[in-house]
Amino acid sequence: MRLHAVRGRWARPAACRGLSRAVTRGRTLGVLAVASGLVMTACGSQHPPGAASSATSSAGAAMSAGSPSADGASACVTSQLKISLTHTGALAGQAGGYLKFTNDSGTPCRMSGWPAVIGLTAAGQATRLRRLQSSMFGAWHHTAPSPVITLQPGDSAYAIMAADDKPAGSSTRCPAPYVRLRVSPPGDPGHVTISAWLPGAVSYLPACASADGSPTAGTSTITTLSSLPH
């Protein structure tokens, strides 16, 4: 979903400004009902509803880190999350697991979009994992807009992390694997570093490249465990 913001009050047509004033003043119920619909469709006003359940479809890209949603929850930050790796294994030419983000604080928070993950080799080489659009591991496919997940204290959200585990093209072996992961929740500069060991695959996260030489390791958007095989 693309959000087109109106860049200036005077850039809007006069009709939109009039409808906005009518909605704001609420002169009559009839005006309010008609004007609010017209303002939303014709004038491009964006007012996403608050997340009433754990997963609410919304424009995750528009969610700023500091602004609270309608339910009072601000974006989750690293300091209030416990981040771990679970559901590891190998499947259909990929190895990976689920990054688990648990709200370890006493207040609700929300998550949406792709986490930022850096893969670190034993030699210290750092590679930013790409943003997956689909993954055989976890049978996941991105559908816009990304869901907004509201986490109550103790609740968890997940993101798939996977990479090809076989060399591509003329390569006979993959580069040294990632042994650590530097993980940040969406929109937050803080991070934690965790092991990249995948017990279910009996290996570290592979650093295999595709035929064109680009890294294959990547992550999905934040989602719920109920939407993934487990």
N, C-alpha and C positions, 0 to 999 in steps of 0.2 A: 504494500500500500504506500503510495506517495502522498505526502502531505504538502499542499501548496499554501504557504503562508502569505497573507496579504501584508505587504511590506510597509504600508503607511496608511494612516487614517484617511488621508485625502486621495489615496489611490483607489479607494472603493467608490462605486457608483453612488450617487445621492440616494437612490432607492434603498440601497443596503444600509446607509447611515441612518435613514429614517426608520427602517425596520428595527435596527439595533436599538435606537432610542426608544421605540415603542415597547420592545421586549423588556428593556431595562426599567422603564417607568411602570410597566404593567398596567396600562390605563383601563383595559377591560379584558375579560377572560377570552373573548373572541379575538381581539387583537393579539393577545399573547399566544394563543394557539396557532393562528395563521402565520404570524410574524416569525415565531420561533422556527417553524418548519421551513419558511422561505429563507431565513437567515442561515440555517444549517446547510441548505442545498445550494442556494444561489450565491451566498457570500463566502462560502468556504470556511465557516466557523468550525473549529475542532474542539469538541468537548467529550473525550472518551469517558464512558461510565466507569465507576469504581468496580474493582474485582470483588464480586460477591462470593465467589467460590475460589478454590485453590488455583484453577487455571481459567483465565479469562482472555478471550481473543481480543487483541488490541494492537496498536502500532507501537511495537517495542522500541523502534528507533527514536520515537518522539519522547520516550520516558527519560527525563533528566535525572541525574544521580541524586540531586538534593531535594527535588520537589515531591511533596507527599501526594498520594493518589486520593481519590474520593473516600476511600476507607481509612485514610490516615496513615497508611504504610508508606515509608520512604524506601528508596532503592537499597537493597542489601549491600553492605560494605564488608570488606575482608575481616575487619576486627570482630564482627558479630557472627561469622560463619566458621563452621568446622568443615574442612575440605578433605575428602579422602577419595580413594579409588576402589571400586567394587565391581562385581559381575564381570570379571576378567575372563578372557578366553580367546580362541582362534576359530574363525568361521569364514568359509567361502573366500579364502585367499587374503583375509585380513586378520589382524590381531589387535586387541584393544580391551576396553572396559568402559565403565560408566563413572564419570566424575560426579561425586555426590557432594552437594552443598547443603549443609544442615544449619538451620537457624539456631545458634547456640546462645542467643540473647533472650531478654525477657520481653521484647517488643516485636510486633510483626514487621516484615519487610517484603519487598517484591523484587523479582528478577525477570529479565526478558533479554533475548538476543544471545549472541555468542560470547562465551567466556574468552579471555585472552590467556593462551597457554604457550609457554616457551619450553621446547625440549632441549635438555642439556646432555651432552655426551660425557663420558668419563674424562675426556681431554678438555672439557670445558667449552666446546663449540656449542653455540646457541642457535636454535632455529625456531622461528615462530610457526606454530601449527596453523594450517590454513582453515578457512571457514568451509566446512563441508555443506554441500547442498543435498547430499544423500549418502547413505552408508549401508552396505550389505550387513555389516555388523550392527545389530540392533534393528535391522529392517526399517530404517528411518528415512523419511524424505521431507525436506523443508517445504512448508506451505506458508506463504505470506498472508496476513501479518504474523509475526512471531507471537506466541502466546505470552501473556504476563502471568507469572506464577506468584501468588501471594503466600508467603510462608509464615505461619503462626509459630511461636516458640516451639522448638522441637521438630518441626516439619522439615522435609528435605525436597530439593529439586535436583535434576540430573542433566548431564550432557554426555552424549556419546563421544568417546575418543578412540580413534582407530587409525590403522595404517596398513598398507600392503605389507605382507610378510615374505614376499618372494621377489627376487630381482626382475627387472623388466628389460626388454630389448636384448642387446648383446651382453649386458652385465651378467657376471657369473656369481656375484655376491653383493649383498647390501652393505652400505657404510655402517660404521659402528653405531649400535643402537643408542637410544636416549635412556639414560639411567636415572635422571631426575626430571621433574616437571615443575616449572614455576607458573602457578595458576592464580589468575585474578578473576573475580566475578565481573559480569558485564558493567562497563562504565566506571569501575573503581581502579585507581592506580596502585592500590596496595596489592600484595601477593603473598602467597605461602609457597614453600618448596616441599614437594612430596616425592616419594620414590616412584619410578616408572616401571617397577617390577610388576609383571602380570602373572600371578600365580596360576591362573587357569590356562595360560599358554606356555607356562614354564619358560618365560623369556622376558627380557625388557621390551619396551615399546620399540618396534622396528623403525629404522630411519631410511627404509627403502625409498627409491625414487621411481617416478613414472618413466615411460619411454622417452619423454622429452627432457628428462633430468630434473623435474620439479619434485619437491618432497610430497609424499602421499599422506603423511600424518595430518590429521585434522580433527576438528570437534564439531558437534552439532550445536544447534541452539539449545537454550535451557528448556527442559520439558519435564513432564511428570513420569514417575516410574510406571504408572498404570498404562502409559502410552507406549511402553517399550516391552519387548520380551524379557521375562525374568522368572 
